[in-house]
Amino acid sequence: MRVTFSYSDVPPLEVPDSNLLAVLVPRAAERPRPLADLVEEALDQPMGAERLEKLVSPSTQILLLVDDITRQTPAWGLLPGVFRRLLAGGAPRENIRILIAAGTHSQMTPAELEKKLGAETLRQYAVFLHYWKDEDYLRKIGAAADGTPIKVNRMLGEADLVIGIGQIVPHRVMGFTGGSSIVQPGVSGPDITGHTHWLSALYPGAEIIGFADNPVRREVEQIAQLAGLRYIVNVVMDRHERVTHVVAGDPVKAHHQGAEHSRSIYGAPQPKFADIVIAESYPADYDLWQAAKGIYASELGVRQGGVVILVTPCFHGVSTEHEEVEKLGYRPVEEVNALVAEKRITDLIAAAHLAHVGRVIRDRARGMMVSKHIPQEVQRHIGFEPAETPQEALEKAFALVGRDAKVAVLKQGGHVLPLVQSHN
């Protein structure tokens, strides 16, 4: 079978029919409806909350938290419907502010902001960027059970109504994106973000990814409630990045309903564990910090002792915000635990990332990479065997696990959710 990738500069791959186990890809909507119609319907019937226009008055200070350019949420198409409801309820335009919930990602450029929000929104509304390391813009609102301080962007404390705008897809740390994760990690400080991410590293991916109710998500929901998140408008998109479903209302109730729909789109059946998993990172292509989502999905589909091949551009390299990744490389989970215990690594966000990937390419399988924007010597240093093309990588993998190896291909590996049907 000839397998193509989402990148025009990556050559196709030939997989012998006798070796091919499955090609996994998110579903496509048969008849996608206009985004504006879906938004209006969701806002007409919010889950667990009143209609948006009833929550505001001329004195209400409103803060919209919008995810960043690493997410595919079409904020430019969502926001006009939200603005109309807020203005209809009497809120003046000057009382509405937007905060980009960038988590620990790089800051967005003006061009990226326009692409995300639309030129009209940038012209009419005040837009701010969250930067997770800047203590001057954070305020403490409480502490986690272990004493970790919970700090969030000060702008949340200045708002009467906080609304989250985002997308719901499977996620290694939170189970799914969207919902309360617009606050944690979206607009939070480093300590509490390290706390939740390290918590997720204590669990295998199979116990977190694709589950809306999990230990990390429950803690994140408590943090968001404490921070004042009252309402969300979230989308689910198909493999063509067309919105198929919109949920609005209570951050927990609406999100859980949206997660069910998301699982039906991104969940893809796989007959059994594969010896070799080839995952493209699309659409998580910004850097390896994002592209690792293809590795996380592979954990669900590769057998113990198998091989994972990541095909990714990584236009911005490994990670500009977390230098520890390139410095230390991906290691077995126990080694990362030791580094944390010895305080050789104090950034628990980076430590969790190292453990998440290390659990797959060190503990469970071996990792290979096809990437033009990460030098091969860097790939080797962080734990991957490099290859120029997917075909070369597959041949190397066959040499490791045998010519009769079964191969699974993950298209849109940044989002797809392998559902292995038999563990035998």
Buried (B, 14 or more C-beta within 10 A) or exposed (E): EEBEBBBEEBBEBEBEEEBBBBBBBBBEBEEBBEBEEBBBEBBEEBBEBEBBBEBBEEEBBBBBBBBBBBBBBBBBBBBBBBBBBBBEBEBEEEBBBBBBBBBBBBBBEEEBBBBBBBEEBBEEBEBBBBBBEEEEBBBEBBBBEEEBBBBBBEBBEEBBBBBBBBBBBBBBBBBBBBBBBBBBBBBBBBBBBBBBBBBBBBBBBEBBBBBBEBBBBEBBBBBBBBBBBBBBBBBBBBBEBBBBBBBBBBBBBBBBBBBBBBBEBBBBEBEBBBBBBBBBBBBBBBBBBBBBBBBBBBBBBBBEEBBBBBBBBBEBBBBBBBEBBBEBBBBBBEBBBEBBEEEEBEBBBBBBBBBBBBBBBBBBBBBBBBBEBBEBEBBEBBBBBBBEBBBBBBEBBBEBBEEEBBBBBBBBBBBBBBBBEEEE
